[in-house]
Amino acid sequence: MKNSDISDLSPLIIALDTTDLSEARRLAGEVRESVDIVKVGLQLFSGSGSWAVEALKDDGFEVFLDIKMNDIPNTVANACRVFCQYEPFMLTVHATGGQEMMRAAGRAVKEECSRSGLRKPILIGVTVLTSMDLLALEKIGVTAPIEEQVIRLARLAVDSGMDGLVTSPLETLPVRRAVGDNIVLVTPGVRIAPIGTDDQRRVATPRDAMDSGADFLVVGRPLYNADDPPAVAAGILKDILTR
């Protein structure tokens, strides 16, 4: 079920794609008027570990811990128990890890948070990375159209107990139709018009993504490569909140 707390938070998430914690805190601080949640991904977590989560929480942010776990069920379950200690707002696992792995993650999170009295993170299943296109999928043996593969993984994740999903903006609308309104949808690959894709392949504007049913938008380089990140963040937020 969708967490009722999300309505109180800005839908704009900044992706802190750096290994330098001081730089990450500076970037987050620049846009704090428009952003309540920051994304700590593999890059920042590899550089600073749990210190990154704790420091950003101390700065007043909620943390989207985007580690994208994908391993055998027992390993992922044990990792989830550790990550629960940091009390992230959201935590990701790869849907391609399979139903047993996702169910093990869900059980571990529920048990650990209940045992320790911790806030339960929103557990998010990652479908198909926004950096992948049809050719990239074909090279790993996936011959179905991208949208079909995304929806297949989305349904599997929901059936496996995930609270939410990561989907590219191009698949947000069909995924929303497939899983209903009670699943949290997090959409990366958001670009500011005129769209530049960087290493992303399946992108859209913030307004398009929200109109398609996204709850949260993850924006990185278009924010911190901007000449005026606070103004750009405020502009994105104004646009999506007045749609």
JOWOPE-V181920 format. One record per pair of residues at least 24 apart in sequence whose C-alpha atoms are under 10 Angstrom apart, sorted by the first residue. I is the first residue (numbers start at 1). J is the second residue. If there is no record, write none. Layout:
# JOWOPE-V181920
[[I & J] [I & J]]
This chain:
# JOWOPE-V181920
[[1 & 122] [1 & 158] [1 & 161] [1 & 162] [1 & 163] [1 & 164] [1 & 181] [1 & 182] [1 & 183] [1 & 184] [2 & 122] [2 & 163] [2 & 164] [2 & 181] [2 & 182] [2 & 183] [2 & 184] [2 & 185] [2 & 215] [3 & 121] [3 & 122] [3 & 163] [3 & 164] [3 & 182] [3 & 183] [3 & 184] [6 & 89] [6 & 184] [6 & 215] [6 & 216] [7 & 215] [8 & 36] [9 & 34] [9 & 35] [9 & 36] [9 & 37] [9 & 62] [9 & 216] [10 & 34] [10 & 35] [10 & 36] [10 & 37] [10 & 215] [10 & 216] [10 & 217] [10 & 237] [10 & 241] [11 & 35] [11 & 36] [11 & 37] [11 & 186] [11 & 210] [11 & 214] [11 & 215] [11 & 216] [11 & 217] [11 & 218] [11 & 237] [11 & 240] [11 & 241] [12 & 36] [12 & 37] [12 & 38] [12 & 186] [12 & 187] [12 & 206] [12 & 215] [12 & 216] [12 & 217] [12 & 218] [12 & 219] [12 & 233] [12 & 234] [12 & 236] [12 & 237] [12 & 240] [13 & 37] [13 & 38] [13 & 39] [13 & 62] [13 & 63] [13 & 64] [13 & 186] [13 & 187] [13 & 188] [13 & 216] [13 & 217] [13 & 218] [13 & 219] [13 & 220] [13 & 233] [14 & 38] [14 & 39] [14 & 40] [14 & 64] [14 & 217] [14 & 218] [14 & 219] [14 & 220] [14 & 221] [14 & 222] [14 & 223] [14 & 224] [14 & 233] [15 & 39] [15 & 40] [15 & 41] [15 & 44] [15 & 64] [15 & 66] [15 & 188] [15 & 217] [15 & 218] [15 & 219] [15 & 220] [15 & 221] [15 & 223] [15 & 224] [16 & 40] [16 & 41] [16 & 42] [16 & 43] [16 & 44] [16 & 218] [16 & 219] [16 & 220] [16 & 221] [16 & 224] [17 & 41] [17 & 42] [17 & 43] [17 & 44] [17 & 45] [17 & 220] [17 & 221] [17 & 224] [18 & 42] [18 & 43] [18 & 44] [18 & 45] [18 & 46] [18 & 47] [18 & 48] [19 & 43] [19 & 44] [19 & 45] [19 & 46] [19 & 47] [19 & 48] [19 & 49] [19 & 52] [20 & 44] [20 & 45] [20 & 46] [20 & 47] [20 & 48] [20 & 52] [21 & 45] [21 & 47] [21 & 48] [21 & 49] [21 & 51] [21 & 52] [21 & 53] [21 & 55] [21 & 56] [22 & 48] [22 & 52] [22 & 55] [24 & 52] [24 & 55] [24 & 56] [25 & 52] [25 & 55] [25 & 56] [25 & 59] [27 & 220] [27 & 223] [27 & 224] [27 & 229] [27 & 230] [28 & 56] [28 & 59] [28 & 61] [28 & 224] [28 & 229] [28 & 230] [29 & 56] [29 & 59] [29 & 60] [29 & 61] [29 & 230] [30 & 223] [30 & 224] [30 & 228] [30 & 229] [30 & 230] [30 & 231] [30 & 233] [31 & 223] [31 & 224] [31 & 228] [31 & 229] [31 & 230] [31 & 231] [31 & 232] [31 & 233] [31 & 234] [32 & 59] [32 & 60] [32 & 61] [32 & 230] [32 & 233] [32 & 234] [33 & 230] [33 & 231] [33 & 233] [33 & 234] [34 & 230] [34 & 231] [34 & 232] [34 & 233] [34 & 234] [34 & 235] [34 & 236] [34 & 237] [34 & 238] [35 & 61] [35 & 62] [35 & 230] [35 & 233] [35 & 234] [35 & 237] [36 & 60] [36 & 61] [36 & 62] [36 & 63] [37 & 61] [37 & 62] [37 & 63] [37 & 64] [37 & 89] [37 & 90] [37 & 216] [37 & 218] [38 & 62] [38 & 63] [38 & 64] [38 & 65] [38 & 66] [38 & 89] [38 & 218] [38 & 219] [38 & 220] [39 & 63] [39 & 64] [39 & 65] [39 & 66] [39 & 67] [39 & 89] [39 & 90] [39 & 91] [39 & 218] [39 & 219] [39 & 220] [40 & 64] [40 & 65] [40 & 66] [40 & 67] [40 & 88] [40 & 91] [41 & 65] [41 & 66] [41 & 67] [41 & 68] [41 & 92] [42 & 66] [42 & 67] [42 & 68] [42 & 69] [43 & 67] [50 & 83] [50 & 85] [50 & 86] [51 & 86] [53 & 86] [53 & 87] [53 & 88] [54 & 86] [54 & 87] [54 & 88] [57 & 86] [57 & 87] [57 & 88] [61 & 89] [62 & 87] [62 & 88] [62 & 89] [62 & 90] [63 & 87] [63 & 88] [63 & 89] [63 & 90] [63 & 91] [63 & 121] [64 & 88] [64 & 89] [64 & 90] [64 & 91] [64 & 92] [64 & 121] [64 & 122] [64 & 124] [64 & 218] [65 & 89] [65 & 90] [65 & 91] [65 & 92] [65 & 121] [65 & 123] [65 & 124] [66 & 90] [66 & 91] [66 & 92] [66 & 93] [66 & 124] [66 & 126] [67 & 91] [67 & 92] [67 & 93] [67 & 94] [68 & 92] [68 & 93] [68 & 94] [68 & 95] [68 & 97] [68 & 124] [68 & 125] [68 & 126] [69 & 93] [69 & 94] [69 & 95] [69 & 96] [69 & 97] [69 & 101] [69 & 102] [69 & 105] [69 & 125] [69 & 126] [70 & 94] [70 & 95] [70 & 96] [70 & 97] [70 & 98] [70 & 101] [70 & 102] [70 & 126] [71 & 96] [71 & 97] [71 & 98] [71 & 101] [72 & 97] [72 & 98] [72 & 100] [72 & 101] [72 & 102] [72 & 104] [73 & 97] [73 & 98] [73 & 99] [73 & 100] [73 & 101] [73 & 102] [73 & 103] [73 & 104] [73 & 105] [74 & 100] [74 & 101] [74 & 104] [74 & 105] [74 & 108] [75 & 101] [75 & 104] [75 & 105] [76 & 101] [76 & 102] [76 & 104] [76 & 105] [76 & 106] [76 & 108] [77 & 101] [77 & 102] [77 & 103] [77 & 104] [77 & 105] [77 & 106] [77 & 107] [77 & 108] [77 & 109] [77 & 112] [78 & 104] [78 & 105] [78 & 108] [78 & 109] [78 & 112] [79 & 105] [79 & 108] [79 & 109] [80 & 104] [80 & 105] [80 & 106] [80 & 107] [80 & 108] [80 & 109] [80 & 110] [80 & 112] [80 & 121] [80 & 123] [81 & 105] [81 & 107] [81 & 108] [81 & 109] [81 & 110] [81 & 111] [81 & 112] [81 & 113] [82 & 108] [82 & 109] [82 & 112] [83 & 109] [83 & 112] [83 & 121] [84 & 108] [84 & 109] [84 & 110] [84 & 112] [84 & 113] [84 & 116] [84 & 118] [84 & 119] [84 & 120] [84 & 121] [85 & 109] [85 & 112] [85 & 113] [85 & 116] [85 & 117] [85 & 118] [85 & 119] [85 & 120] [86 & 118] [86 & 119] [86 & 121] [87 & 113] [87 & 118] [87 & 119] [87 & 120] [87 & 121] [88 & 119] [88 & 120] [88 & 121] [88 & 122] [88 & 123] [89 & 119] [89 & 120] [89 & 121] [89 & 122] [89 & 123] [90 & 120] [90 & 121] [90 & 122] [90 & 123] [90 & 124] [90 & 163] [90 & 164] [91 & 120] [91 & 121] [91 & 122] [91 & 123] [91 & 124] [91 & 125] [91 & 163] [91 & 164] [92 & 121] [92 & 122] [92 & 123] [92 & 124] [92 & 125] [92 & 126] [92 & 162] [92 & 164] [92 & 165] [92 & 166] [93 & 123] [93 & 124] [93 & 125] [93 & 126] [93 & 127] [93 & 157] [93 & 162] [93 & 165] [93 & 166] [94 & 124] [94 & 125] [94 & 126] [94 & 127] [94 & 128] [94 & 129] [94 & 153] [94 & 157] [94 & 165] [94 & 166] [95 & 124] [95 & 125] [95 & 126] [95 & 127] [95 & 128] [95 & 150] [95 & 152] [95 & 153] [95 & 154] [95 & 155] [95 & 156] [95 & 157] [95 & 158] [95 & 160] [95 & 162] [95 & 165] [95 & 166] [96 & 125] [96 & 126] [96 & 127] [96 & 128] [96 & 153] [96 & 154] [96 & 156] [96 & 157] [97 & 125] [97 & 126] [97 & 157] [98 & 153] [98 & 156] [98 & 157] [98 & 160] [99 & 153] [99 & 156] [99 & 157] [99 & 158] [99 & 159] [99 & 160] [99 & 161] [100 & 160] [101 & 160] [102 & 156] [102 & 157] [102 & 158] [102 & 159] [102 & 160] [102 & 161] [102 & 162] [103 & 157] [103 & 159] [103 & 160] [103 & 161] [103 & 162] [104 & 160] [104 & 161] [105 & 160] [105 & 161] [105 & 162] [106 & 160] [106 & 161] [106 & 162] [106 & 163] [107 & 161] [121 & 163] [122 & 162] [122 & 163] [122 & 164] [122 & 165] [122 & 184] [123 & 161] [123 & 162] [123 & 163] [123 & 164] [123 & 165] [123 & 184] [124 & 157] [124 & 158] [124 & 161] [124 & 162] [124 & 163] [124 & 164] [124 & 165] [124 & 166] [124 & 183] [124 & 184] [124 & 185] [124 & 186] [125 & 153] [125 & 154] [125 & 156] [125 & 157] [125 & 158] [125 & 160] [125 & 161] [125 & 162] [125 & 163] [125 & 164] [125 & 165] [125 & 166] [125 & 167] [125 & 185] [125 & 186] [126 & 150] [126 & 153] [126 & 154] [126 & 157] [126 & 162] [126 & 164] [126 & 165] [126 & 166] [126 & 167] [126 & 168] [126 & 186] [127 & 151] [127 & 152] [127 & 153] [127 & 154] [127 & 155] [127 & 156] [127 & 157] [127 & 165] [127 & 166] [127 & 167] [127 & 168] [128 & 153] [128 & 154] [128 & 166] [128 & 167] [128 & 168] [128 & 171] [129 & 166] [129 & 167] [129 & 168] [129 & 188] [129 & 189] [129 & 200] [129 & 201] [129 & 202] [130 & 166] [130 & 167] [130 & 168] [130 & 169] [130 & 170] [130 & 187] [130 & 188] [130 & 189] [130 & 190] [130 & 199] [130 & 200] [130 & 201] [130 & 202] [130 & 203] [131 & 168] [131 & 189] [131 & 197] [131 & 198] [131 & 199] [131 & 200] [131 & 201] [131 & 202] [131 & 203] [132 & 199] [132 & 200] [132 & 201] [132 & 202] [133 & 200] [133 & 201] [133 & 202] [134 & 201] [146 & 170] [146 & 171] [147 & 171] [147 & 172] [147 & 174] [147 & 175] [148 & 174] [148 & 175] [150 & 174] [150 & 175] [151 & 175] [151 & 176] [151 & 177] [151 & 178] [151 & 179] [152 & 178] [154 & 178] [154 & 179] [155 & 179] [158 & 183] [164 & 215] [165 & 214] [166 & 214] [166 & 216] [166 & 217] [166 & 218] [167 & 202] [167 & 214] [168 & 200] [168 & 201] [168 & 202] [168 & 203] [168 & 204] [168 & 209] [168 & 214] [168 & 217] [169 & 202] [169 & 203] [169 & 204] [169 & 205] [169 & 206] [169 & 208] [169 & 209] [169 & 210] [169 & 211] [169 & 212] [169 & 213] [169 & 214] [169 & 217] [170 & 202] [170 & 203] [170 & 204] [170 & 208] [170 & 209] [170 & 212] [171 & 202] [171 & 203] [171 & 209] [171 & 212] [171 & 213] [172 & 208] [172 & 209] [172 & 210] [172 & 211] [172 & 212] [172 & 213] [172 & 214] [172 & 215] [173 & 208] [173 & 209] [173 & 210] [173 & 211] [173 & 212] [173 & 213] [173 & 214] [174 & 212] [174 & 213] [175 & 212] [175 & 213] [175 & 214] [176 & 212] [176 & 213] [176 & 214] [177 & 212] [177 & 213] [180 & 213] [181 & 213] [183 & 214] [183 & 215] [184 & 213] [184 & 214] [184 & 215] [184 & 216] [185 & 210] [185 & 213] [185 & 214] [185 & 215] [185 & 216] [185 & 217] [186 & 210] [186 & 213] [186 & 214] [186 & 215] [186 & 216] [186 & 217] [186 & 218] [187 & 213] [187 & 214] [187 & 215] [187 & 216] [187 & 217] [187 & 218] [187 & 219] [188 & 214] [188 & 216] [188 & 217] [188 & 218] [188 & 219] [188 & 220] [189 & 217] [189 & 218] [189 & 219] [189 & 220] [190 & 217] [190 & 218] [190 & 219] [190 & 220] [190 & 221] [190 & 222] [191 & 218] [191 & 219] [191 & 220] [191 & 221] [191 & 222] [191 & 223] [192 & 219] [192 & 222] [192 & 223] [192 & 232] [192 & 236] [193 & 222] [195 & 222] [196 & 222] [197 & 222] [198 & 222] [205 & 236] [205 & 240] [206 & 236] [206 & 237] [206 & 239] [206 & 240] [207 & 236] [207 & 237] [207 & 239] [207 & 240] [207 & 241] [207 & 242] [207 & 243] [208 & 240] [208 & 243] [209 & 240] [210 & 239] [210 & 240] [210 & 241] [210 & 243] [211 & 240] [211 & 243]]
